[in-house]
């Protein structure tokens, strides 16, 4: 009798928890609570003093505790080759900068860019995935210890493809995905910071109890996360490095018109982690077993 009870409990556990093996090219981010945003304040108005349009942390506060179900997220940003296959399979129009149906030779492993929000969402749907929510993107980047950067709490230029100098606006230029292993996140994702900004599935809206003044036009824009390889303007060397570091934080939010196609904006995909029960019987649990 004890044997049958043990087998039943094991099978029940498998059904309720499902398989943790991620789909190819993705990593698992387990479910649970995490702290989103920050309670920091730009007390000396540094951002405004150097000519930026909002104080640091103004749209990232106050921090809030969020519960997220487990999900999968792409290990790398979607590449030009992957996007090319999608375009070929669906007759979707490729980025205009390719100058034809295919990307320039030798750049297939670079992240795709010049894609707007709707292009990114169309690819994700075709791939059987979706774009990550803003909360999912941030949890992936910060890890279980709520790091400031994917690799820890101290900024390092070696951790991400971001511009090191205001003189060279393009910095090191766009790089193949995964070129900065020093910056890998706790969950095993690459280029969460740097290379290209990434579209997420959220409008640019204030967090609960936020006191920042929001422009109405901003509320019609969507969030991009993760900084890019391009520079951030002309500052002294010390100020430039400080601005790059602050914009490279995992909590930093930027926003764009969803129709925008920019050279330094791309995306990665996410996917719900379903239990075996949800896989076989749907995502809504019955009220009674």
Residue pairs with C-beta under 8 A, 6 or more apart in sequence:
14 276
15 275
15 276
15 277
16 275
16 276
16 277
17 275
17 276
18 273
18 274
18 275
18 276
18 277
18 278
18 279
19 276
20 28
20 273
22 28
22 72
23 72
23 271
25 74
25 75
25 76
26 72
26 73
26 74
26 75
26 271
27 72
27 73
27 75
27 187
27 188
27 189
28 70
28 71
28 72
28 187
28 273
29 68
29 70
29 71
29 72
29 73
29 136
29 139
29 140
29 187
30 70
31 67
31 68
31 69
31 70
31 71
31 273
32 67
32 68
33 65
33 66
33 67
34 65
34 66
34 68
34 135
34 138
34 139
34 142
34 144
34 146
35 63
35 64
35 65
35 66
35 146
36 63
36 64
36 65
36 66
36 135
36 138
36 139
36 207
36 251
37 60
37 61
37 62
37 63
37 64
37 207
37 251
38 57
38 60
38 61
38 63
38 251
39 61
39 62
39 63
40 56
40 57
40 60
40 61
41 55
41 57
41 61
42 48
42 55
42 56
42 57
42 58
45 55
46 55
46 56
46 242
47 54
47 55
47 56
47 246
48 54
48 55
50 235
50 239
50 243
51 233
52 243
54 212
55 212
56 246
57 251
58 212
59 204
59 206
59 207
59 210
59 212
59 214
59 253
60 207
60 251
60 252
60 253
61 207
61 210
61 212
62 207
62 208
62 209
62 210
64 207
64 208
66 135
66 139
68 135
68 136
68 139
69 272
69 273
70 273
71 132
71 136
71 270
71 271
71 272
71 273
72 270
72 271
72 272
72 273
73 132
73 136
73 137
73 140
73 187
73 189
73 268
73 269
73 270
73 271
74 129
74 189
74 268
74 269
74 270
75 178
75 188
75 189
75 190
76 111
76 177
76 178
76 189
76 190
76 191
76 268
77 111
77 112
77 177
77 190
77 191
77 195
77 196
77 198
77 266
77 267
77 268
78 111
78 112
78 120
78 123
78 266
78 267
78 268
78 269
79 108
79 109
79 110
79 111
79 112
79 177
80 98
80 103
80 107
80 108
80 109
80 110
80 111
80 112
81 103
81 108
81 109
82 112
82 123
83 94
83 95
83 112
83 115
83 123
84 94
84 101
84 102
84 103
84 108
86 92
86 123
86 126
86 127
87 93
87 94
87 101
88 101
89 126
90 122
90 126
92 119
92 122
92 123
94 100
94 101
94 102
94 103
95 103
95 112
95 113
95 114
95 115
95 261
96 114
96 261
97 114
97 263
98 104
103 110
109 176
109 177
110 174
110 175
110 176
110 177
111 174
111 177
111 191
111 195
111 196
111 266
112 266
112 267
113 174
113 196
113 262
113 263
113 264
113 265
113 266
114 261
114 262
114 263
114 265
115 123
115 199
115 261
115 265
115 266
115 267
116 258
116 259
116 260
116 261
117 199
117 222
117 256
117 258
117 259
118 258
118 259
119 261
120 131
120 199
120 266
120 267
121 130
121 131
121 199
121 201
123 267
123 269
124 130
124 131
124 267
124 269
127 269
128 271
129 269
129 270
129 271
130 201
130 269
130 270
130 271
130 272
131 199
131 200
131 201
131 267
131 269
131 270
132 140
132 200
132 201
132 268
132 269
132 270
133 200
133 201
133 202
133 270
134 200
134 201
134 202
134 223
134 225
134 253
136 200
136 270
137 192
137 198
137 200
137 225
137 226
138 225
138 250
138 251
140 185
140 187
140 189
140 192
141 147
141 150
141 185
141 189
141 192
141 193
141 225
141 226
141 250
142 148
142 150
142 250
142 251
143 150
143 185
143 186
143 187
144 186
145 186
147 153
147 186
147 250
148 155
148 249
148 250
148 251
149 155
149 156
149 159
149 160
149 183
149 193
149 248
149 249
149 250
150 159
150 160
150 183
150 184
150 185
150 186
150 189
150 192
150 193
150 250
151 159
151 182
151 183
151 184
151 185
155 244
155 245
155 248
156 182
156 183
157 164
157 244
158 180
158 182
158 183
159 180
159 182
159 183
159 193
159 194
160 180
160 183
160 191
160 193
160 194
160 195
160 227
160 248
161 171
161 172
161 174
161 175
161 179
161 180
161 191
161 194
161 195
161 229
162 171
162 193
162 194
162 227
162 228
162 229
162 244
162 248
163 169
163 170
163 171
163 172
163 229
163 230
163 231
163 232
163 244
164 171
164 172
164 244
165 171
165 231
165 237
165 240
166 231
166 232
166 233
166 234
166 235
166 237
166 240
168 231
169 230
169 231
170 229
170 230
170 231
171 229
171 230
171 231
172 229
173 229
174 195
174 196
174 229
174 264
175 195
175 229
177 190
177 191
177 195
178 190
178 191
179 191
179 195
180 190
180 191
180 194
181 190
183 190
183 191
183 192
183 193
183 194
184 190
185 192
189 268
191 226
192 226
192 250
193 226
193 227
193 248
193 250
194 226
194 227
194 228
194 229
194 248
195 228
195 229
195 266
196 226
196 228
196 229
196 264
196 265
196 266
197 224
197 225
197 226
197 227
197 228
197 254
197 256
197 262
197 264
197 265
197 266
198 224
198 225
198 226
198 265
198 266
198 267
198 268
199 222
199 223
199 224
199 265
199 266
199 267
200 222
200 223
200 224
200 225
202 222
202 223
203 219
203 220
203 221
203 222
203 223
204 218
204 219
204 221
204 222
204 223
204 253
204 255
205 214
205 219
206 212
206 214
218 255
220 257
221 255
221 256
221 257
221 258
222 255
222 256
222 257
222 258
223 253
223 254
223 255
224 254
224 255
224 256
224 265
225 252
225 253
225 254
227 244
227 247
227 248
227 252
228 264
228 265
229 264
230 263
230 264
232 240
232 243
232 244
232 247
233 240
233 243
234 240
235 243
246 252
256 262
256 265
272 283
274 283
277 285
